[in-house]
Amino acid sequence: MDLDLHSPTRRLIELRIEHADLDDLIDRSVADPRADELSLRRLKKRRLALRDLIARLEAALEPPEPA
């Protein structure tokens, strides 16, 4: 078990969980006709930022391919 609370691997897991939570929240908001459009756009923007951050962290954690 990784005991380092600030390790890149742990951070990646936390970001993936937050991204999944946002996915669920966005899905529920889209289905709700009373949903606020501005809030929905902000949620989608945050989800996109998380996806970009996750991709950068994954790239940093993966060893480079040999030439």
C-alpha positions in Angstrom: 0.0 0.0 0.0 1.3 3.4 -0.9 1.6 5.4 2.3 2.8 8.6 0.6 -0.2 10.9 0.6 1.3 13.1 -2.0 2.6 10.6 -4.5 1.8 11.1 -8.2 0.1 7.7 -8.3 -2.2 8.6 -5.5 -2.9 12.0 -7.0 -3.8 10.3 -10.3 -6.3 8.0 -8.6 -7.9 11.0 -6.8 -8.2 12.8 -10.1 -9.8 9.8 -11.8 -12.3 9.5 -9.0 -13.2 13.3 -9.2 -13.5 12.9 -13.0 -15.9 10.0 -12.6 -17.9 11.9 -10.0 -18.2 14.8 -12.4 -19.3 12.5 -15.2 -22.1 11.2 -13.0 -23.1 14.7 -11.9 -23.2 16.0 -15.5 -25.3 13.0 -16.6 -27.8 13.7 -13.9 -27.9 17.4 -14.7 -28.4 16.8 -18.4 -31.4 14.6 -17.6 -32.9 17.3 -15.2 -34.9 19.9 -17.2 -34.5 22.3 -14.3 -30.7 22.2 -14.5 -28.8 25.5 -14.7 -27.1 25.8 -18.1 -24.2 27.9 -16.7 -23.5 25.4 -13.9 -23.5 22.6 -16.4 -21.0 24.4 -18.7 -18.8 25.0 -15.7 -18.9 21.3 -14.7 -18.0 20.3 -18.2 -15.1 22.7 -18.3 -13.8 21.4 -15.0 -14.2 17.8 -16.3 -12.2 18.7 -19.4 -9.5 20.3 -17.3 -9.3 17.2 -15.1 -9.0 15.0 -18.2 -6.1 17.1 -19.4 -4.4 16.9 -16.1 -4.9 13.2 -15.9 -3.3 12.8 -19.3 -0.3 14.9 -18.3 0.2 12.9 -15.1 -0.1 9.6 -16.9 2.5 10.7 -19.5 4.9 11.7 -16.7 4.5 8.4 -14.9 4.9 6.2 -17.9 8.5 5.4 -18.9 9.5 6.7 -22.4 9.3 4.2 -25.3 12.7 2.9 -26.5 13.6 4.2 -29.9 
